[in-house]
Amino acid sequence: MSNLKSINIKFLTLFCLCIILSTGCERELSDEAEFATFPKVGAIFTDTPVGLGSNFYFPFGPGPDNPVGSKLDAFSVDGSVSYEGSASMRFDVPNATDPNGNYAGAIFRIDGSGRNLTEFDAMTFWAKASQAATISEFGFGVDFEENKYQVISQNLELTTNWIKYTIPIPDPSKLVEERGMMTYSAAPINGLGYTFWIDELKFEKLGTVAQPRPAIFDGEDRIEETFIGNSYTISGLTQTFNLESGLNQTVSASPAYYTFRSSNPEVASVNQYGFISVISAGSTEITALLGNVKAKGSMKIESVGEFVSAPTPTEAANDVISIFSDAYTNVPVDFYNGYYEPFQITEGQDDLVINGDNIIKYTKLNFVGIEFKNPTIDASEMTHLHIDIQIEKSTILAEDFIRIEVADFGPGGTFGGGDDSSGSVTITSADLVGGSWISLDIQLSNFSLTSLNNLGQLVFVTDGSATDFPGTITDLLVDNIYLYK
């Protein structure tokens, strides 16, 4: 036992001595030491895909707006055509009637870890097409996961000659690990397909990408009078650079490139995705930076406090044909804001969601049409039209009015078929009030239509340019549009 104890003491002494020696020999990390990072490789395709792995091409699949989707085999490597070297990327855009895909579109995503692109300032490539063509979208940063740093150049015009194109990176410092190397979408021209080629696709440090001019809301300064519980998403995010050619190049950029700010976060907050939440009454201004450059454009929010919803409808669902209401199932509607150029200036449609309540908000209202012609509405058993409206101003002038027009497309069921009929009812200033809901219940017989079998259009008019009344109502909330008996 004493021998074993002696051995343990000797071992412990030796172990402590090793620790002391190793500690004394330890050196601090050099300032030149580099930690492991992702590859700083710029090339994507030269004569072959570069470092993308074996599974990198992902076509766009079917969706609600396009049940066919893109052509799966639109991309190939062409060994007979190139700008430089021996091969290029070939894209065959199909005919619009191709059952295997009515357009070409996909992403190129690295099969594995992403790349560090912080040392580059642009994506560059050479391209040409079998005929003059416009590529709807071309860019990078789409990975079918977060798409966090997406950048898109729209309407890229190609010719039959090789031309070099540049897509600047809004803020290279963000691209520490990027897998989305390329994305594109190209539609047929007049229904017919064509071919285009891309070569020498890479990220480069040009050093000539200058004069950054970021923008939000497409550079507009917006003013929104709103309510607690309302929300907005910052749109129109772009970055513009001046290139070596002297031309300005504008790209659409994802919110992750920006730093968003609210001057009064207690009134409205804005998160990293550009989502604005109205929290309390008061005023605030939403702005943004991209890098250290202030973005052009802003949103000034004037929150008037709690929102009072329109009265909840009480008619039985079996007695209702609903055009817009959360209380019922709505019929198919083509649009809630038919933009009739050049006379209409109205903006907005079903664009407000306040505490789960969907509201149509029209601004700059002079007139606006709602159409539901696919199919039309058979209202032959209905007796009334119900609409809830709220005028967004406190003072109603004597000349103010809201005229509601209804159109029936006649037995033919098509607009302009020669058998249409329409009528209108005008709500004068005596029956209008600002800042609170007005419930309108109008007998359909007051519209003096020759038929109620093919209703297809509902129009709001407030502008005196279309009548003898110089109305001043420009902002209108609308809810619960339905026919009932």
HUPE-V197073 format. One record per residue. N is the residue number from 1. RES is the residue in one small letter. OMEGA is omega in whole degrees, 0 to 359 (none if undefined). Layout:
n=[N N]
res=[RES RES]
omega=[OMEGA OMEGA]
//
This chain:
n=[1 2 3 4 5 6 7 8 9 10 11 12 13 14 15 16 17 18 19 20 21 22 23 24 25 26 27 28 29 30 31 32 33 34 35 36 37 38 39 40 41 42 43 44 45 46 47 48 49 50 51 52 53 54 55 56 57 58 59 60 61 62 63 64 65 66 67 68 69 70 71 72 73 74 75 76 77 78 79 80 81 82 83 84 85 86 87 88 89 90 91 92 93 94 95 96 97 98 99 100 101 102 103 104 105 106 107 108 109 110 111 112 113 114 115 116 117 118 119 120 121 122 123 124 125 126 127 128 129 130 131 132 133 134 135 136 137 138 139 140 141 142 143 144 145 146 147 148 149 150 151 152 153 154 155 156 157 158 159 160 161 162 163 164 165 166 167 168 169 170 171 172 173 174 175 176 177 178 179 180 181 182 183 184 185 186 187 188 189 190 191 192 193 194 195 196 197 198 199 200 201 202 203 204 205 206 207 208 209 210 211 212 213 214 215 216 217 218 219 220 221 222 223 224 225 226 227 228 229 230 231 232 233 234 235 236 237 238 239 240 241 242 243 244 245 246 247 248 249 250 251 252 253 254 255 256 257 258 259 260 261 262 263 264 265 266 267 268 269 270 271 272 273 274 275 276 277 278 279 280 281 282 283 284 285 286 287 288 289 290 291 292 293 294 295 296 297 298 299 300 301 302 303 304 305 306 307 308 309 310 311 312 313 314 315 316 317 318 319 320 321 322 323 324 325 326 327 328 329 330 331 332 333 334 335 336 337 338 339 340 341 342 343 344 345 346 347 348 349 350 351 352 353 354 355 356 357 358 359 360 361 362 363 364 365 366 367 368 369 370 371 372 373 374 375 376 377 378 379 380 381 382 383 384 385 386 387 388 389 390 391 392 393 394 395 396 397 398 399 400 401 402 403 404 405 406 407 408 409 410 411 412 413 414 415 416 417 418 419 420 421 422 423 424 425 426 427 428 429 430 431 432 433 434 435 436 437 438 439 440 441 442 443 444 445 446 447 448 449 450 451 452 453 454 455 456 457 458 459 460 461 462 463 464 465 466 467 468 469 470 471 472 473 474 475 476 477 478 479 480 481 482 483 484 485]
res=[m s n l k s i n i k f l t l f c l c i i l s t g c e r e l s d e a e f a t f p k v g a i f t d t p v g l g s n f y f p f g p g p d n p v g s k l d a f s v d g s v s y e g s a s m r f d v p n a t d p n g n y a g a i f r i d g s g r n l t e f d a m t f w a k a s q a a t i s e f g f g v d f e e n k y q v i s q n l e l t t n w i k y t i p i p d p s k l v e e r g m m t y s a a p i n g l g y t f w i d e l k f e k l g t v a q p r p a i f d g e d r i e e t f i g n s y t i s g l t q t f n l e s g l n q t v s a s p a y y t f r s s n p e v a s v n q y g f i s v i s a g s t e i t a l l g n v k a k g s m k i e s v g e f v s a p t p t e a a n d v i s i f s d a y t n v p v d f y n g y y e p f q i t e g q d d l v i n g d n i i k y t k l n f v g i e f k n p t i d a s e m t h l h i d i q i e k s t i l a e d f i r i e v a d f g p g g t f g g g d d s s g s v t i t s a d l v g g s w i s l d i q l s n f s l t s l n n l g q l v f v t d g s a t d f p g t i t d l l v d n i y l y k]
omega=[180 178 180 179 180 179 181 180 179 181 180 179 180 180 180 179 178 180 180 181 182 178 180 181 185 179 174 179 177 175 182 181 180 175 180 180 180 185 177 184 182 186 176 176 170 171 180 176 186 172 181 184 184 183 189 185 183 180 175 182 177 178 181 182 180 183 180 181 183 179 189 185 182 183 172 174 184 181 181 181 177 171 181 182 189 183 178 174 181 179 180 178 185 170 181 182 181 182 181 180 185 171 176 181 182 171 170 184 180 177 184 181 181 181 174 184 186 181 180 178 180 165 179 177 173 183 171 182 179 175 175 186 177 177 187 182 176 181 183 177 177 182 182 174 176 189 193 184 181 175 183 169 186 174 178 185 180 174 178 177 177 177 177 181 180 175 184 175 183 179 184 184 180 191 180 177 182 179 183 187 181 171 179 174 183 182 175 176 184 178 185 181 179 180 171 184 175 178 179 179 184 167 183 168 184 183 181 177 192 175 180 179 180 179 167 184 180 177 181 171 186 175 180 169 191 186 173 180 178 180 179 171 181 182 177 181 181 172 182 176 170 183 182 180 184 180 174 179 180 176 172 184 179 183 185 177 189 167 184 181 172 182 178 184 178 176 179 177 177 182 186 179 180 179 184 177 178 190 184 178 179 183 173 178 179 179 181 171 168 193 177 181 178 180 174 181 181 172 174 183 174 180 182 177 184 178 175 181 174 179 179 180 181 180 178 184 180 181 189 165 189 177 176 177 174 184 184 172 185 173 176 180 180 177 176 176 175 186 184 180 358 191 183 175 184 175 174 173 182 192 176 171 183 182 178 181 179 183 169 175 175 175 184 189 164 166 182 181 171 181 181 187 181 8 171 182 172 183 185 179 181 182 187 169 178 175 170 180 173 181 185 170 188 185 177 179 182 183 181 178 168 178 180 181 178 180 174 186 174 182 180 177 180 180 178 182 179 180 180 170 180 178 184 174 181 175 184 184 181 182 181 176 182 171 177 184 174 178 180 174 189 176 180 179 180 179 175 177 179 180 174 186 184 175 183 186 174 185 171 179 175 189 180 180 179 182 176 182 179 184 182 180 183 182 188 170 182 177 173 174 179 174 179 176 none]
//
